[in-house]
Amino acid sequence: MGISIDIQLGLDDLLADLHYARRNGELGRLALLAYCEVRSWARQAGMPYIAQVAAKMFTESPCISKDEFLEKIDGLIATLECHQQAYRRSGMHYVRSSEAVPNRAHT
């Protein structure tokens, strides 16, 4: 079974948004992306541990400084980039979401 291309493209878009916000120092946007978008993508991708890490950044151990927040964001970005590279290295065949479950009925 292949990985949904929607998951891969979603990760690509998410990383692009994170990099743009990080490069431009948009702290509010980074917080929104980390808390909402990363968690949503991680759940869809079947990676609840990433969703948990993103949630903990805000609920269990909130940052006390801008530098600490950016350090955690950089760690989150690095984790997502590792998954992005793993998808590409694995040579997995990507399928559309509608094709993820093969139709076994023959006519």
Secondary structure per residue as TSV (DSSP state, phi and psi in degrees):
chain	resnum	aa	ss	phi	psi
A	1	M	-	360.0	135.4
A	2	G	-	-88.4	167.8
A	3	I	E	-84.2	137.1
A	4	S	E	-61.5	132.3
A	5	I	H	-64.5	-26.1
A	6	D	H	-62.2	-36.7
A	7	I	H	-66.5	-46.4
A	8	Q	H	-63.9	-46.8
A	9	L	H	-66.1	-36.1
A	10	G	H	-62.1	-40.7
A	11	L	H	-66.0	-42.7
A	12	D	H	-59.1	-46.3
A	13	D	H	-64.7	-42.9
A	14	L	H	-61.9	-44.9
A	15	L	H	-64.4	-38.7
A	16	A	H	-62.4	-43.2
A	17	D	H	-63.8	-43.9
A	18	L	H	-62.6	-44.9
A	19	H	H	-63.2	-42.0
A	20	Y	H	-63.2	-48.0
A	21	A	H	-64.8	-38.6
A	22	R	H	-66.1	-44.6
A	23	R	H	-62.9	-33.8
A	24	N	T	-97.0	5.4
A	25	G	T	65.5	30.1
A	26	E	-	-85.7	84.4
A	27	L	H	-63.4	-41.2
A	28	G	H	-62.3	-42.8
A	29	R	H	-64.8	-41.4
A	30	L	H	-61.1	-42.1
A	31	A	H	-63.3	-44.4
A	32	L	H	-61.6	-46.9
A	33	L	I	-62.2	-45.0
A	34	A	I	-66.2	-46.3
A	35	Y	I	-77.0	-38.2
A	36	C	I	-98.8	-57.5
A	37	E	I	-72.7	-43.3
A	38	V	I	-63.0	-45.0
A	39	R	H	-62.0	-42.4
A	40	S	H	-63.2	-48.0
A	41	W	H	-61.2	-44.3
A	42	A	H	-61.5	-40.6
A	43	R	H	-65.1	-43.2
A	44	Q	H	-64.1	-34.0
A	45	A	T	-83.8	-3.1
A	46	G	T	75.1	33.1
A	47	M	-	-124.0	70.2
A	48	P	H	-62.6	-25.4
A	49	Y	H	-65.1	-33.1
A	50	I	H	-69.9	-41.7
A	51	A	H	-60.4	-39.7
A	52	Q	H	-66.3	-42.9
A	53	V	H	-60.8	-44.5
A	54	A	H	-63.9	-40.7
A	55	A	H	-66.6	-41.8
A	56	K	H	-63.2	-26.0
A	57	M	H	-58.1	-28.1
A	58	F	H	-111.4	-26.6
A	59	T	H	-100.7	-41.1
A	60	E	T	-96.8	-36.9
A	61	S	S	-140.6	73.4
A	62	P	-	-61.0	148.0
A	63	C	-	-73.0	143.8
A	64	I	S	-102.8	-5.0
A	65	S	S	-146.3	160.6
A	66	K	H	-61.3	-42.3
A	67	D	H	-63.3	-41.1
A	68	E	H	-64.4	-42.1
A	69	F	H	-60.9	-47.4
A	70	L	H	-65.7	-33.6
A	71	E	H	-63.5	-42.7
A	72	K	H	-67.6	-38.5
A	73	I	H	-62.9	-43.6
A	74	D	H	-60.7	-38.7
A	75	G	H	-65.2	-40.7
A	76	L	H	-64.8	-43.5
A	77	I	H	-60.7	-44.2
A	78	A	H	-61.5	-40.5
A	79	T	H	-62.7	-45.8
A	80	L	H	-65.3	-37.6
A	81	E	H	-64.6	-35.7
A	82	C	H	-61.4	-41.7
A	83	H	H	-68.4	-37.7
A	84	Q	H	-61.9	-44.8
A	85	Q	H	-67.4	-36.7
A	86	A	H	-63.9	-40.4
A	87	Y	H	-59.7	-44.2
A	88	R	H	-70.5	-40.9
A	89	R	H	-69.7	-32.1
A	90	S	H	-68.1	-21.5
A	91	G	T	67.4	21.8
A	92	M	-	-61.6	149.6
A	93	H	-	-87.5	126.1
A	94	Y	E	-93.3	143.5
A	95	V	E	-128.5	157.4
A	96	R	-	-71.2	154.4
A	97	S	G	-53.8	-40.4
A	98	S	G	-69.3	-17.4
A	99	E	G	-101.8	-0.4
A	100	A	S	-63.0	-31.9
A	101	V	S	-107.7	110.6
A	102	P	-	-66.2	143.7
A	103	N	-	-88.8	115.6
A	104	R	-	-90.8	-3.4
A	105	A	-	-75.5	129.9
A	106	H	-	-108.8	143.4
A	107	T	-	-102.4	360.0
